[in-house]
């Protein structure tokens, strides 16, 4: 399925669609689909089936998400969850108590396209596989663009925490599949408090769970102090 970035007006064509039947109990899953002709769902053009029988059996599950558009907008998806990724960045880097980490690390988010999942389906065009910290020097300035040190220092001089960076890695989950990097910059003007957040140890599980639909945003607001804005994270 092609991936589009509405923020920059660019897209990447899906040159070799993966052959996986969407029905979780497909009897052909063990022998593979290389010799079978796969057919797309005519309504959403997002999932594939190896037979009409599998499509009928999967309809009770697929109909819940059949409205997902065939072109997945990664830029729009990133913006919808922007406040949540900002929260994860602050929690992961412990910026309130260790603000110097903003000069050393970025938050790396590994994604898989919805139609690359081997089983089931997520009510989102992208599935967050993991969130982890990565050294800024390992990303490289050619990738992140303008010098992040300089921008962070200006914000720090004004009393804030600096500019944090979230790096999104999108993989096709198959040998030779493309990997596309997208960046999200966060100017954090909050002042260092020296206090640890009560949810720091579970930040990765919480943020990933909310984005993937496993943890309701309402539950998140009861578990942490200063939760991300619910309106922009749904």
PLY file of the C-alpha trace (Angstrom):
ply
format ascii 1.0
element vertex 234
property float x
property float y
property float z
element edge 233
property int vertex1
property int vertex2
end_header
0.00 0.00 0.00
1.45 3.44 -0.89
2.52 5.75 1.94
1.88 9.48 1.59
3.14 12.42 3.61
0.64 15.28 3.44
3.03 17.61 5.27
5.53 17.55 2.41
3.37 16.38 -0.50
5.46 13.28 -1.23
4.63 9.61 -1.50
6.33 6.23 -1.78
4.79 3.60 -4.04
4.33 0.06 -2.80
6.15 -1.72 -5.61
5.73 -5.28 -4.37
2.67 -5.87 -2.15
3.20 -8.55 0.46
1.15 -11.73 0.03
-0.64 -12.38 3.30
-4.26 -13.39 3.70
-6.00 -11.11 6.16
-8.12 -13.82 7.82
-6.30 -14.79 11.01
-7.28 -18.47 10.69
-6.56 -18.89 6.97
-5.85 -22.58 6.22
-3.22 -21.65 3.62
-1.07 -19.64 6.04
1.24 -22.59 6.76
2.06 -23.33 3.12
2.36 -19.71 2.02
0.80 -17.66 -0.76
3.51 -17.34 -3.41
1.60 -19.43 -5.96
-1.82 -18.02 -5.12
-3.54 -15.02 -6.62
-4.46 -12.55 -3.90
-7.44 -10.20 -4.15
-7.86 -6.85 -2.44
-10.95 -5.83 -0.50
-12.85 -3.80 -3.09
-14.19 -1.38 -0.50
-11.03 -0.21 1.26
-8.20 -1.55 -0.99
-6.21 -2.05 2.20
-6.19 -5.82 2.90
-5.82 -8.97 0.80
-7.45 -12.40 0.80
-6.52 -15.68 -0.87
-10.15 -16.72 -1.38
-13.74 -15.48 -1.15
-14.27 -17.91 1.70
-11.53 -16.26 3.80
-12.95 -12.84 3.02
-16.43 -13.84 4.20
-15.10 -15.41 7.38
-13.03 -12.32 8.20
-15.80 -9.77 7.53
-17.06 -9.58 11.12
-13.61 -8.28 12.15
-12.63 -6.35 9.03
-15.87 -4.37 8.77
-14.87 -2.46 11.92
-11.90 -0.91 10.09
-12.84 -1.15 6.43
-13.09 2.66 6.23
-9.29 3.11 6.45
-8.16 4.92 3.25
-5.96 3.08 0.72
-3.26 5.77 0.88
-1.76 5.97 4.35
-0.78 9.49 5.34
2.18 9.19 7.71
2.52 12.97 8.06
-1.08 13.41 9.13
-0.82 10.41 11.47
2.28 11.88 13.15
0.53 15.21 13.68
-2.57 13.57 15.17
-0.42 11.94 17.84
2.05 14.81 18.19
1.25 15.63 21.83
1.62 11.97 22.81
5.03 11.64 21.15
6.08 14.88 22.84
5.09 13.40 26.20
7.04 10.19 25.45
10.07 12.27 24.46
10.05 14.17 27.75
9.46 11.00 29.78
12.01 8.85 27.95
14.80 11.44 28.12
13.90 12.40 31.72
14.15 16.00 30.64
12.58 17.48 33.77
15.38 16.13 35.96
18.19 15.53 33.39
17.77 18.28 30.76
21.26 17.66 29.33
19.91 14.45 27.74
18.34 16.56 25.00
21.86 17.07 23.61
22.58 13.34 23.59
19.50 11.37 22.58
16.49 11.23 20.26
13.35 9.13 20.58
13.20 6.49 17.84
9.76 5.09 16.96
9.65 1.94 14.81
6.49 1.52 12.73
4.90 -1.10 10.51
2.21 -0.35 7.94
-1.17 -1.74 8.90
-1.31 -4.02 5.86
2.07 -5.59 6.76
0.80 -7.10 9.99
0.72 -10.87 9.78
-2.38 -11.27 11.92
-5.38 -9.15 12.74
-5.64 -5.46 12.06
-5.18 -2.23 13.96
-7.66 0.69 13.85
-4.78 2.91 12.69
-2.82 3.00 9.41
0.44 2.45 11.32
1.36 0.13 14.17
4.05 1.16 16.68
6.42 -1.77 17.12
8.71 -0.07 19.64
9.94 3.19 21.10
13.53 3.51 22.23
16.22 6.09 22.88
19.02 6.50 20.38
22.16 8.60 20.54
21.90 11.76 18.51
25.37 11.16 17.07
24.17 7.83 15.61
21.41 9.57 13.65
23.75 12.07 11.99
23.24 15.73 11.14
22.62 14.95 7.46
19.47 13.12 8.58
18.18 15.51 11.22
18.79 18.68 9.19
19.77 21.93 10.96
22.13 21.67 13.92
19.90 20.53 16.83
22.49 21.70 19.37
22.16 25.29 18.24
18.37 25.28 18.34
18.30 23.62 21.76
20.76 26.11 23.18
18.61 29.05 22.11
15.59 27.57 23.87
17.65 26.78 26.97
19.03 30.33 27.06
15.41 31.52 27.10
14.66 29.30 30.12
13.30 26.16 28.41
14.47 22.56 28.02
15.53 22.67 24.36
14.51 21.03 21.08
13.73 17.33 21.21
13.69 15.08 18.15
11.50 12.06 17.39
12.74 9.83 14.56
10.14 7.60 12.88
11.35 4.48 11.06
8.84 2.80 8.74
9.64 -0.70 7.48
7.79 -3.03 5.09
8.58 -6.07 7.22
10.01 -8.09 4.36
13.55 -8.69 3.00
14.59 -5.77 0.83
11.65 -3.66 1.96
12.18 0.07 2.15
12.85 1.96 5.34
11.61 5.54 5.41
12.68 8.06 8.03
10.47 10.93 9.15
11.39 13.52 11.78
9.34 15.45 14.28
10.82 18.40 16.17
9.52 19.54 19.55
10.45 22.92 20.98
10.12 22.35 24.72
9.87 25.67 26.53
9.11 24.16 29.94
11.56 24.92 32.72
13.61 22.12 34.33
11.94 21.09 37.60
14.42 18.56 38.95
11.51 16.26 39.78
10.98 12.76 38.43
7.65 11.99 36.77
5.68 9.17 38.49
5.14 7.36 35.17
8.72 7.51 33.92
9.42 3.77 34.18
6.42 2.82 32.01
6.51 5.60 29.43
7.24 3.33 26.43
4.47 0.84 27.19
1.95 3.59 27.93
2.66 5.68 24.81
2.76 2.65 22.49
-0.45 1.29 24.00
-2.35 4.55 23.48
-1.24 4.97 19.86
-2.03 1.32 19.02
-5.45 1.53 20.65
-4.69 -0.85 23.54
-4.89 1.82 26.26
-7.75 4.39 26.24
-6.65 8.02 26.43
-9.07 8.43 29.35
-7.18 5.80 31.33
-3.91 7.50 30.52
-5.15 10.77 32.01
-5.82 9.02 35.32
-2.42 7.34 35.48
-0.04 10.23 34.90
0.34 13.87 35.71
0.19 16.27 32.79
-1.13 13.86 30.13
-1.01 14.71 26.43
-3.94 16.60 24.96
-6.67 14.03 24.36
-8.16 15.93 21.41
-4.97 15.63 19.36
-4.14 12.06 20.32
-7.28 10.24 19.23
0 1
1 2
2 3
3 4
4 5
5 6
6 7
7 8
8 9
9 10
10 11
11 12
12 13
13 14
14 15
15 16
16 17
17 18
18 19
19 20
20 21
21 22
22 23
23 24
24 25
25 26
26 27
27 28
28 29
29 30
30 31
31 32
32 33
33 34
34 35
35 36
36 37
37 38
38 39
39 40
40 41
41 42
42 43
43 44
44 45
45 46
46 47
47 48
48 49
49 50
50 51
51 52
52 53
53 54
54 55
55 56
56 57
57 58
58 59
59 60
60 61
61 62
62 63
63 64
64 65
65 66
66 67
67 68
68 69
69 70
70 71
71 72
72 73
73 74
74 75
75 76
76 77
77 78
78 79
79 80
80 81
81 82
82 83
83 84
84 85
85 86
86 87
87 88
88 89
89 90
90 91
91 92
92 93
93 94
94 95
95 96
96 97
97 98
98 99
99 100
100 101
101 102
102 103
103 104
104 105
105 106
106 107
107 108
108 109
109 110
110 111
111 112
112 113
113 114
114 115
115 116
116 117
117 118
118 119
119 120
120 121
121 122
122 123
123 124
124 125
125 126
126 127
127 128
128 129
129 130
130 131
131 132
132 133
133 134
134 135
135 136
136 137
137 138
138 139
139 140
140 141
141 142
142 143
143 144
144 145
145 146
146 147
147 148
148 149
149 150
150 151
151 152
152 153
153 154
154 155
155 156
156 157
157 158
158 159
159 160
160 161
161 162
162 163
163 164
164 165
165 166
166 167
167 168
168 169
169 170
170 171
171 172
172 173
173 174
174 175
175 176
176 177
177 178
178 179
179 180
180 181
181 182
182 183
183 184
184 185
185 186
186 187
187 188
188 189
189 190
190 191
191 192
192 193
193 194
194 195
195 196
196 197
197 198
198 199
199 200
200 201
201 202
202 203
203 204
204 205
205 206
206 207
207 208
208 209
209 210
210 211
211 212
212 213
213 214
214 215
215 216
216 217
217 218
218 219
219 220
220 221
221 222
222 223
223 224
224 225
225 226
226 227
227 228
228 229
229 230
230 231
231 232
232 233
